[in-house]
Amino acid sequence: MFFIKSRIPNKDYAQDIVQESYMKAIALQNSQEILNKRALLYKIAKNLMIDKARKNFNLQEVLYEENAYIAKTVEPEEVLLEQDRQKTLMRALQTLPQKRKEAFVLHVLEGYSRDEVSQMMGISIEAVEKHLSRASIELKEKIKRKEGGF
């Protein structure tokens, strides 16, 4: 999960939180109906990061970048354009073959390395690279066509 990896500098520590988050979400899903699974997963991950930080006093350094927390003034048109771009990307992504889409999501959107994607998908690194390359080409073409109005 890119959300966690972007907030935790230690890769192994971040992976532990991701794994524990999924385990807790699955356990909750088995015991009750979850309406917004993504929101639940983010909430669990956030709480785990806070809990582990409180318990682990060897964390000497907490990354804080002021610019990341300063509210930026964004024009409504920019927000709408960005939302439209994201919707276009998601629609284009849904048209990709399953393995190509899976490799792209894991690597680009979730932040896993090519080697990690290879291990998760059970394919060679070369196959991952081919899937990523082809996904990028196809997505660029589909987005270009959408923006060009063809």
N, C-alpha and C positions, 0 to 999 in steps of 0.2 A: 504494500500500500504506500503510494507516494506521499500521502498525508503524514504518515509516521516517519518515513525515511527523511522527509524534508525537515523534521523537527528534532530528530535524534541523530547526533553526529556518529555514534558508534553503530556500525552496520549490523553486528551480531545482536546487539541490544535491541535495535529496531526490529529485526526479524523475530526475536522472541516475543515482542509486543504484538506483532502482526499475527503470529501463530496463536498466542493466547487470546487475542481478540476474536479470531475466527472460532476458536473452541468455545468461548463463552457465548458467542452469538448462536452457534449451532445448538448448544445446550438450551438456551432460552427458546429457540425456535421449536425445539422438540416439546417444550412444556407449555407454550402459549402461542397464540397467533400474533405475528409481528406484521404490522401494517407498512412500516417504512424500514426495510431491512438495512438499507444504506445508512440512514440516520442512526439506527441502533449500533451499527458497526463503528461509525465514527465516535459515538458517545462512549462506547466501551473502550475503544483505543485511547481516547482522550483521558478517561478515568484511570486506565492502566498506567499511562505515562505519568500522570500526577502521583498515583499511589507508589509506583516504583521509584520516582524521584524523591519522594518523602522518605522511603525506607532506605534508599541507597545513598548514604552520605559521602561516598567516595566520588560522587559526581562533583568535581571541583569547578567545572566550567559549564555555565549555561549559556548557550548561544542566544544572543539578543541583538537583533539588528533593528535599530530604531526606524529605519526607513520602511521596514516591512509592516510596522504597526501604525504609521502615520496615515491618517485618512487622506486619500488623494481626491482631489476634485475631478470628477469625471462627468462629462457632458452626457445627457440622456441619449443622444444620438450614438455616441461611442458605445454605450452599454448595449443598445439595441443591435448595433453592428456586430459586436462581439458575441452576443447571444445567437444571432443569425449564423455567424461563422461556426459556432459550436454545434448548432443544430445540423448544419450542412455536413460537418465532419462526422457527426454521429450517424446521420442517414447514410452517408457514403460508406462508413465503416460497416454498417449492417449488411451491405451488399457484397462484402469480401467473402471469399471461401473461409470456412471455419478455422482451419489451422493458421491461415494468414492473419485473420482477425485476432486470434488468440495471441499469437506472437507479438503483433503490434500493440495490443492492449497491455500485455505484461511488460514489454520493454519500454514503450513510449509513455503510456499513461500511468502505469504503476511503478516505473522506475527500476525494474529488475535488469541486471546485466544480461548480455547475450548468453553467457555461460549458465546463469541461473535459469533463464528461459529454456535453454537446451535441456537442462536437467528436469525441469518441471514438465515439459512437454514430451520428454523421452525421445528427442530427435537430436541430430548432430548440430554443432554450432554453425556449420556451413548451411544446413537446411534453415536454421533460424535466420541467418543473414539473408538467404534468398527470399524467405517469407517477408522479412522487414523491407527489403529493397523493392520487391514487387508491390507490397502494400503501399509503400510511400509513393511509388509511381502511379498506381491506380487511384489513390486518394487525391493526389495532386491533379490528375486528369479530370476526375469527377468534380472536384471543387472548381477547377478552372472553367469547365463547361457550365456549371451552375452560375458562376459569377459572370461569365461571358454571355449568358442568356441563350445558349444554344439548346 
